[in-house]
């Protein structure tokens, strides 16, 4: 049996470290080994940590505080990591969460650049391998507001119905933490597959999505209006929108849930909307009393599906200007769906002794101004 690949993660409880641990959890043959303050506070513990790892992803660091404290912390952590490797005479593959700030002259940027240099020199002199990951603005679910990213700050403020302010409307290059996790795995696998590669020090600089701070705020505000006010899942076909929306949703959890739905009741039974999606349509769940019929209408373009979840029913469909009525007996005991053809009037009748439970789905959200629902008796 092949031994698992052991990947150490410093700063494992931070935003990127947590996302990388989550990604590694699903990887067969890979074991994540977290390291935190306790390991760096004790040289023996840190040495035991590095000796147990095939690769180490170094995320631990400081990005806020007094400039000299930030510099000393970031460079000092790199020096501790290298010293521990030398003490045990081990050469794990080191990967460093660097920053595009290292390309500038801020004290934080300088600390990241110098920390990378410490690990790079170790790789060259001690026969190790070092990957310098120069990352742009990283964000992701469950990041800390006013700390990790302006994305988290905006999401937190909007989720709590506060009014965010923009101090400087500069450009952001946004990269989701899951992309960093994928990059980590890719770099480790390349190193495993090319163990004799001449370059022991490599630099990778993944690209993110560039947008203004004001555009970011506009997007998150629109998500909130859609999700909270209109109870609608926004159009998430663009990957950046999906990732920003999931980060916004994380800020709502858990205080926003559970969410009450509006239940519509009449003498036929009850009906409530389960899901509304700007790109995925609308889903309803209804109960229908025995002997009651729903429907008797047709559509010009709407894609509509009927699915009986519980009970017994007959679905009847008639082509417009035609006398033939097609009948489909359906039961919750054998899940089957029937999609309604356009320009065919249709109905569903509860023919059982108990309430009928039916799921209705259409490809678009109902618009009362253009309902595309025209009354017409089937029989």
One Martini backbone bead per residue (centre of mass of N, CA, C, O) as a GRO file, in nm:
protein
  379
    1UNK     BB    1   0.095   0.037   0.024
    2UNK     BB    2   0.074   0.362  -0.028
    3UNK     BB    3   0.188   0.632   0.094
    4UNK     BB    4   0.102   0.921   0.194
    5UNK     BB    5   0.081   1.247   0.118
    6UNK     BB    6   0.245   1.497   0.306
    7UNK     BB    7   0.082   1.809   0.395
    8UNK     BB    8   0.182   2.100   0.512
    9UNK     BB    9   0.016   2.366   0.718
   10UNK     BB   10   0.049   2.689   0.761
   11UNK     BB   11  -0.207   2.859   0.870
   12UNK     BB   12  -0.472   2.661   0.872
   13UNK     BB   13  -0.692   2.882   1.000
   14UNK     BB   14  -0.690   3.039   0.765
   15UNK     BB   15  -0.821   3.111   0.477
   16UNK     BB   16  -0.632   2.947   0.284
   17UNK     BB   17  -0.568   2.706   0.465
   18UNK     BB   18  -0.859   2.605   0.488
   19UNK     BB   19  -0.909   2.560   0.184
   20UNK     BB   20  -0.682   2.355   0.146
   21UNK     BB   21  -0.785   2.147   0.346
   22UNK     BB   22  -1.051   2.100   0.199
   23UNK     BB   23  -0.923   1.999  -0.066
   24UNK     BB   24  -0.754   1.758   0.062
   25UNK     BB   25  -0.990   1.589   0.173
   26UNK     BB   26  -1.063   1.480  -0.136
   27UNK     BB   27  -0.777   1.351  -0.148
   28UNK     BB   28  -0.631   1.080  -0.242
   29UNK     BB   29  -0.332   1.019  -0.079
   30UNK     BB   30  -0.379   1.271   0.124
   31UNK     BB   31  -0.220   1.450   0.398
   32UNK     BB   32  -0.304   1.682   0.637
   33UNK     BB   33  -0.077   1.909   0.826
   34UNK     BB   34  -0.111   2.109   1.082
   35UNK     BB   35   0.014   2.448   1.169
   36UNK     BB   36   0.090   2.664   1.439
   37UNK     BB   37   0.187   2.844   1.704
   38UNK     BB   38   0.292   2.600   1.868
   39UNK     BB   39   0.519   2.518   1.672
   40UNK     BB   40   0.670   2.803   1.663
   41UNK     BB   41   0.714   2.805   1.989
   42UNK     BB   42   0.859   2.514   1.924
   43UNK     BB   43   1.129   2.363   1.792
   44UNK     BB   44   1.058   2.061   1.823
   45UNK     BB   45   0.779   2.077   1.688
   46UNK     BB   46   0.876   2.191   1.416
   47UNK     BB   47   1.069   1.961   1.347
   48UNK     BB   48   0.855   1.737   1.346
   49UNK     BB   49   0.685   1.857   1.123
   50UNK     BB   50   0.895   1.869   0.884
   51UNK     BB   51   0.972   1.557   0.904
   52UNK     BB   52   0.656   1.469   0.818
   53UNK     BB   53   0.698   1.616   0.534
   54UNK     BB   54   0.684   1.650   0.181
   55UNK     BB   55   0.510   1.916   0.212
   56UNK     BB   56   0.498   2.287   0.244
   57UNK     BB   57   0.254   2.530   0.326
   58UNK     BB   58   0.310   2.882   0.363
   59UNK     BB   59   0.071   3.098   0.546
   60UNK     BB   60   0.199   3.217   0.770
   61UNK     BB   61   0.121   3.549   0.908
   62UNK     BB   62   0.142   3.914   0.863
   63UNK     BB   63  -0.076   4.208   0.754
   64UNK     BB   64  -0.103   4.358   1.035
   65UNK     BB   65   0.032   4.652   1.179
   66UNK     BB   66   0.328   4.712   1.260
   67UNK     BB   67   0.563   4.725   1.030
   68UNK     BB   68   0.802   4.586   1.191
   69UNK     BB   69   0.633   4.347   1.290
   70UNK     BB   70   0.560   4.235   1.016
   71UNK     BB   71   0.844   4.188   0.916
   72UNK     BB   72   0.954   4.009   1.148
   73UNK     BB   73   0.745   3.785   1.127
   74UNK     BB   74   0.772   3.689   0.830
   75UNK     BB   75   1.079   3.634   0.832
   76UNK     BB   76   1.093   3.462   1.091
   77UNK     BB   77   0.920   3.221   0.994
   78UNK     BB   78   1.106   3.139   0.763
   79UNK     BB   79   1.358   3.089   0.940
   80UNK     BB   80   1.233   2.867   1.117
   81UNK     BB   81   1.169   2.667   0.892
   82UNK     BB   82   1.457   2.631   0.788
   83UNK     BB   83   1.592   2.550   1.057
   84UNK     BB   84   1.426   2.288   1.093
   85UNK     BB   85   1.526   2.147   0.838
   86UNK     BB   86   1.828   2.151   0.918
   87UNK     BB   87   1.808   2.001   1.191
   88UNK     BB   88   1.680   1.734   1.022
   89UNK     BB   89   1.770   1.701   0.731
   90UNK     BB   90   1.534   1.825   0.538
   91UNK     BB   91   1.345   1.836   0.197
   92UNK     BB   92   1.088   1.984   0.157
   93UNK     BB   93   0.838   2.115  -0.021
   94UNK     BB   94   0.819   2.457  -0.064
   95UNK     BB   95   0.536   2.676  -0.017
   96UNK     BB   96   0.450   3.022  -0.090
   97UNK     BB   97   0.246   3.294   0.028
   98UNK     BB   98   0.257   3.534  -0.162
   99UNK     BB   99   0.268   3.877  -0.300
  100UNK     BB  100   0.216   4.151  -0.503
  101UNK     BB  101   0.348   4.342  -0.287
  102UNK     BB  102   0.647   4.239  -0.346
  103UNK     BB  103   0.668   4.445  -0.602
  104UNK     BB  104   0.700   4.650  -0.389
  105UNK     BB  105   0.777   4.898  -0.100
  106UNK     BB  106   0.642   4.791   0.123
  107UNK     BB  107   0.679   4.640   0.421
  108UNK     BB  108   0.509   4.399   0.355
  109UNK     BB  109   0.632   4.337   0.079
  110UNK     BB  110   0.922   4.302   0.182
  111UNK     BB  111   0.863   4.063   0.372
  112UNK     BB  112   0.778   3.867   0.146
  113UNK     BB  113   1.034   3.882  -0.025
  114UNK     BB  114   1.238   3.796   0.203
  115UNK     BB  115   1.107   3.526   0.273
  116UNK     BB  116   1.147   3.401  -0.005
  117UNK     BB  117   1.457   3.423  -0.003
  118UNK     BB  118   1.510   3.231   0.231
  119UNK     BB  119   1.384   2.977   0.092
  120UNK     BB  120   1.545   2.986  -0.172
  121UNK     BB  121   1.830   2.952  -0.047
  122UNK     BB  122   1.777   2.681   0.083
  123UNK     BB  123   1.720   2.522  -0.177
  124UNK     BB  124   2.002   2.571  -0.309
  125UNK     BB  125   2.190   2.471  -0.059
  126UNK     BB  126   2.001   2.195   0.038
  127UNK     BB  127   1.822   2.054  -0.196
  128UNK     BB  128   1.558   2.178  -0.239
  129UNK     BB  129   1.214   2.299  -0.282
  130UNK     BB  130   1.076   2.606  -0.434
  131UNK     BB  131   0.755   2.783  -0.424
  132UNK     BB  132   0.652   3.096  -0.556
  133UNK     BB  133   0.342   3.242  -0.469
  134UNK     BB  134   0.206   3.509  -0.646
  135UNK     BB  135  -0.058   3.678  -0.503
  136UNK     BB  136  -0.337   3.823  -0.509
  137UNK     BB  137  -0.657   3.889  -0.426
  138UNK     BB  138  -0.781   3.700  -0.167
  139UNK     BB  139  -1.079   3.497  -0.148
  140UNK     BB  140  -1.357   3.369   0.066
  141UNK     BB  141  -1.510   3.174   0.256
  142UNK     BB  142  -1.491   3.282   0.589
  143UNK     BB  143  -1.381   3.550   0.610
  144UNK     BB  144  -1.248   3.836   0.751
  145UNK     BB  145  -1.343   4.125   0.843
  146UNK     BB  146  -1.110   4.377   0.837
  147UNK     BB  147  -0.867   4.176   0.703
  148UNK     BB  148  -0.844   3.994   0.443
  149UNK     BB  149  -1.091   4.153   0.279
  150UNK     BB  150  -1.308   4.357   0.111
  151UNK     BB  151  -1.507   4.138   0.048
  152UNK     BB  152  -1.573   4.066   0.346
  153UNK     BB  153  -1.661   4.343   0.433
  154UNK     BB  154  -1.896   4.383   0.240
  155UNK     BB  155  -2.052   4.126   0.310
  156UNK     BB  156  -2.092   4.188   0.607
  157UNK     BB  157  -2.236   4.461   0.584
  158UNK     BB  158  -2.471   4.371   0.400
  159UNK     BB  159  -2.574   4.134   0.574
  160UNK     BB  160  -2.607   4.370   0.817
  161UNK     BB  161  -2.723   4.638   0.689
  162UNK     BB  162  -2.490   4.808   0.590
  163UNK     BB  163  -2.278   5.091   0.481
  164UNK     BB  164  -2.052   5.101   0.263
  165UNK     BB  165  -1.718   5.229   0.208
  166UNK     BB  166  -1.512   5.419  -0.020
  167UNK     BB  167  -1.181   5.526  -0.022
  168UNK     BB  168  -1.064   5.357  -0.284
  169UNK     BB  169  -1.105   5.324  -0.646
  170UNK     BB  170  -0.954   5.063  -0.722
  171UNK     BB  171  -0.791   4.788  -0.823
  172UNK     BB  172  -0.880   4.440  -0.848
  173UNK     BB  173  -0.735   4.106  -0.802
  174UNK     BB  174  -0.931   3.824  -0.808
  175UNK     BB  175  -0.886   3.530  -0.591
  176UNK     BB  176  -0.969   3.224  -0.514
  177UNK     BB  177  -0.884   2.992  -0.276
  178UNK     BB  178  -0.935   2.741  -0.460
  179UNK     BB  179  -0.714   2.820  -0.667
  180UNK     BB  180  -0.482   2.786  -0.471
  181UNK     BB  181  -0.528   2.488  -0.412
  182UNK     BB  182  -0.486   2.394  -0.704
  183UNK     BB  183  -0.197   2.503  -0.728
  184UNK     BB  184  -0.068   2.337  -0.509
  185UNK     BB  185  -0.124   2.059  -0.633
  186UNK     BB  186   0.019   2.109  -0.901
  187UNK     BB  187   0.305   2.168  -0.788
  188UNK     BB  188   0.343   1.901  -0.638
  189UNK     BB  189   0.305   1.710  -0.883
  190UNK     BB  190   0.534   1.818  -1.055
  191UNK     BB  191   0.759   1.750  -0.849
  192UNK     BB  192   0.705   1.442  -0.850
  193UNK     BB  193   0.729   1.403  -1.173
  194UNK     BB  194   1.007   1.610  -1.143
  195UNK     BB  195   1.268   1.538  -0.947
  196UNK     BB  196   1.516   1.632  -1.170
  197UNK     BB  197   1.486   1.916  -1.183
  198UNK     BB  198   1.689   2.193  -1.208
  199UNK     BB  199   1.467   2.368  -1.079
  200UNK     BB  200   1.424   2.460  -0.736
  201UNK     BB  201   1.322   2.752  -0.821
  202UNK     BB  202   0.990   2.882  -0.832
  203UNK     BB  203   0.751   3.095  -1.012
  204UNK     BB  204   0.408   3.184  -0.945
  205UNK     BB  205   0.133   3.383  -1.122
  206UNK     BB  206  -0.173   3.412  -1.077
  207UNK     BB  207  -0.476   3.501  -1.221
  208UNK     BB  208  -0.728   3.729  -1.196
  209UNK     BB  209  -1.002   3.940  -1.144
  210UNK     BB  210  -1.066   4.255  -1.271
  211UNK     BB  211  -1.175   4.526  -1.049
  212UNK     BB  212  -1.346   4.753  -0.905
  213UNK     BB  213  -1.457   4.838  -0.604
  214UNK     BB  214  -1.734   4.940  -0.708
  215UNK     BB  215  -1.807   4.680  -0.858
  216UNK     BB  216  -1.808   4.495  -0.619
  217UNK     BB  217  -2.032   4.643  -0.463
  218UNK     BB  218  -2.248   4.615  -0.681
  219UNK     BB  219  -2.262   4.307  -0.682
  220UNK     BB  220  -2.326   4.252  -0.382
  221UNK     BB  221  -2.582   4.427  -0.376
  222UNK     BB  222  -2.733   4.263  -0.594
  223UNK     BB  223  -2.738   4.000  -0.442
  224UNK     BB  224  -2.904   4.102  -0.202
  225UNK     BB  225  -3.154   4.190  -0.357
  226UNK     BB  226  -3.215   3.914  -0.476
  227UNK     BB  227  -3.202   3.723  -0.217
  228UNK     BB  228  -3.362   3.899   0.000
  229UNK     BB  229  -3.595   4.053  -0.165
  230UNK     BB  230  -3.659   3.836  -0.422
  231UNK     BB  231  -3.577   3.539  -0.375
  232UNK     BB  232  -3.315   3.518  -0.578
  233UNK     BB  233  -3.109   3.359  -0.785
  234UNK     BB  234  -2.859   3.456  -0.947
  235UNK     BB  235  -2.657   3.490  -1.206
  236UNK     BB  236  -2.386   3.219  -1.215
  237UNK     BB  237  -2.207   3.168  -1.481
  238UNK     BB  238  -1.991   3.330  -1.363
  239UNK     BB  239  -1.739   3.239  -1.160
  240UNK     BB  240  -1.709   3.506  -0.994
  241UNK     BB  241  -2.007   3.518  -0.904
  242UNK     BB  242  -2.019   3.254  -0.752
  243UNK     BB  243  -1.791   3.325  -0.545
  244UNK     BB  244  -1.914   3.585  -0.435
  245UNK     BB  245  -2.187   3.468  -0.348
  246UNK     BB  246  -2.072   3.258  -0.145
  247UNK     BB  247  -1.942   3.475   0.034
  248UNK     BB  248  -2.203   3.621   0.102
  249UNK     BB  249  -2.355   3.376   0.225
  250UNK     BB  250  -2.153   3.330   0.459
  251UNK     BB  251  -2.239   3.606   0.601
  252UNK     BB  252  -2.540   3.494   0.669
  253UNK     BB  253  -2.409   3.281   0.836
  254UNK     BB  254  -2.669   3.186   1.058
  255UNK     BB  255  -2.871   3.439   1.112
  256UNK     BB  256  -3.073   3.415   0.848
  257UNK     BB  257  -3.155   3.137   0.955
  258UNK     BB  258  -3.443   3.059   0.871
  259UNK     BB  259  -3.666   3.091   0.587
  260UNK     BB  260  -3.958   3.217   0.509
  261UNK     BB  261  -4.246   3.108   0.339
  262UNK     BB  262  -4.503   3.157   0.119
  263UNK     BB  263  -4.835   3.046   0.179
  264UNK     BB  264  -5.075   2.915  -0.047
  265UNK     BB  265  -5.431   2.909   0.013
  266UNK     BB  266  -5.706   2.687  -0.076
  267UNK     BB  267  -5.952   2.461  -0.183
  268UNK     BB  268  -5.721   2.282  -0.326
  269UNK     BB  269  -5.472   2.391  -0.133
  270UNK     BB  270  -5.120   2.424  -0.168
  271UNK     BB  271  -4.852   2.683  -0.220
  272UNK     BB  272  -4.491   2.700  -0.287
  273UNK     BB  273  -4.190   2.858  -0.320
  274UNK     BB  274  -3.861   2.727  -0.342
  275UNK     BB  275  -3.731   2.836  -0.626
  276UNK     BB  276  -3.539   3.121  -0.758
  277UNK     BB  277  -3.390   3.174  -1.092
  278UNK     BB  278  -3.239   3.373  -1.329
  279UNK     BB  279  -3.119   3.089  -1.482
  280UNK     BB  280  -3.319   2.831  -1.352
  281UNK     BB  281  -3.586   2.943  -1.245
  282UNK     BB  282  -3.883   2.767  -1.107
  283UNK     BB  283  -4.004   2.635  -0.786
  284UNK     BB  284  -4.274   2.425  -0.688
  285UNK     BB  285  -4.495   2.330  -0.412
  286UNK     BB  286  -4.783   2.109  -0.394
  287UNK     BB  287  -5.113   2.075  -0.278
  288UNK     BB  288  -5.383   1.833  -0.350
  289UNK     BB  289  -5.691   1.756  -0.333
  290UNK     BB  290  -5.919   1.538  -0.371
  291UNK     BB  291  -6.049   1.592  -0.705
  292UNK     BB  292  -5.849   1.807  -0.789
  293UNK     BB  293  -5.773   2.070  -1.030
  294UNK     BB  294  -5.494   2.176  -1.220
  295UNK     BB  295  -5.477   2.446  -1.456
  296UNK     BB  296  -5.586   2.515  -1.765
  297UNK     BB  297  -5.326   2.576  -1.962
  298UNK     BB  298  -5.095   2.769  -2.168
  299UNK     BB  299  -4.790   2.798  -2.372
  300UNK     BB  300  -4.549   2.948  -2.586
  301UNK     BB  301  -4.236   2.902  -2.424
  302UNK     BB  302  -4.254   2.745  -2.174
  303UNK     BB  303  -4.080   2.542  -1.952
  304UNK     BB  304  -4.251   2.251  -1.815
  305UNK     BB  305  -4.272   2.061  -1.503
  306UNK     BB  306  -4.405   1.748  -1.384
  307UNK     BB  307  -4.386   1.613  -1.032
  308UNK     BB  308  -4.470   1.345  -0.851
  309UNK     BB  309  -4.417   1.270  -0.504
  310UNK     BB  310  -4.725   1.228  -0.392
  311UNK     BB  311  -4.948   1.011  -0.506
  312UNK     BB  312  -5.233   1.040  -0.737
  313UNK     BB  313  -5.237   1.098  -1.102
  314UNK     BB  314  -5.365   1.300  -1.380
  315UNK     BB  315  -5.240   1.392  -1.695
  316UNK     BB  316  -5.363   1.644  -1.921
  317UNK     BB  317  -5.336   1.681  -2.290
  318UNK     BB  318  -5.397   1.949  -2.538
  319UNK     BB  319  -5.405   2.044  -2.847
  320UNK     BB  320  -5.456   2.301  -3.019
  321UNK     BB  321  -5.725   2.239  -3.219
  322UNK     BB  322  -5.784   1.968  -3.058
  323UNK     BB  323  -5.952   1.666  -2.930
  324UNK     BB  324  -5.716   1.521  -2.819
  325UNK     BB  325  -5.651   1.346  -2.506
  326UNK     BB  326  -5.386   1.308  -2.306
  327UNK     BB  327  -5.289   1.044  -2.073
  328UNK     BB  328  -5.116   1.046  -1.741
  329UNK     BB  329  -5.021   0.814  -1.512
  330UNK     BB  330  -4.920   0.910  -1.181
  331UNK     BB  331  -4.665   0.844  -0.916
  332UNK     BB  332  -4.487   0.858  -0.617
  333UNK     BB  333  -4.388   0.552  -0.632
  334UNK     BB  334  -4.300   0.654  -0.942
  335UNK     BB  335  -4.088   0.860  -1.055
  336UNK     BB  336  -4.224   1.105  -1.283
  337UNK     BB  337  -4.214   1.301  -1.579
  338UNK     BB  338  -4.384   1.588  -1.736
  339UNK     BB  339  -4.362   1.775  -2.024
  340UNK     BB  340  -4.485   2.069  -2.151
  341UNK     BB  341  -4.608   2.152  -2.435
  342UNK     BB  342  -4.639   2.381  -2.644
  343UNK     BB  343  -4.957   2.459  -2.732
  344UNK     BB  344  -5.070   2.302  -2.466
  345UNK     BB  345  -5.311   2.206  -2.276
  346UNK     BB  346  -5.322   2.163  -1.904
  347UNK     BB  347  -5.352   1.906  -1.640
  348UNK     BB  348  -5.407   1.816  -1.283
  349UNK     BB  349  -5.531   1.520  -1.103
  350UNK     BB  350  -5.660   1.400  -0.812
  351UNK     BB  351  -5.713   1.029  -0.778
  352UNK     BB  352  -5.687   1.004  -0.482
  353UNK     BB  353  -5.725   0.991  -0.115
  354UNK     BB  354  -5.491   1.191  -0.100
  355UNK     BB  355  -5.275   1.411  -0.099
  356UNK     BB  356  -5.104   1.594  -0.341
  357UNK     BB  357  -4.756   1.597  -0.444
  358UNK     BB  358  -4.609   1.871  -0.634
  359UNK     BB  359  -4.364   1.946  -0.877
  360UNK     BB  360  -4.285   2.267  -1.016
  361UNK     BB  361  -4.121   2.362  -1.329
  362UNK     BB  362  -3.947   2.648  -1.469
  363UNK     BB  363  -3.716   2.828  -1.672
  364UNK     BB  364  -3.873   3.079  -1.554
  365UNK     BB  365  -3.960   3.365  -1.414
  366UNK     BB  366  -4.235   3.502  -1.311
  367UNK     BB  367  -4.423   3.746  -1.512
  368UNK     BB  368  -4.703   3.941  -1.484
  369UNK     BB  369  -4.660   4.104  -1.759
  370UNK     BB  370  -4.541   3.811  -1.890
  371UNK     BB  371  -4.677   3.506  -1.826
  372UNK     BB  372  -4.737   3.276  -2.032
  373UNK     BB  373  -5.059   3.232  -1.937
  374UNK     BB  374  -5.339   3.052  -2.076
  375UNK     BB  375  -5.660   3.005  -2.071
  376UNK     BB  376  -5.764   2.646  -2.107
  377UNK     BB  377  -5.949   2.392  -2.160
  378UNK     BB  378  -5.913   2.053  -2.193
  379UNK     BB  379  -6.243   1.949  -2.166
   0.00000   0.00000   0.00000
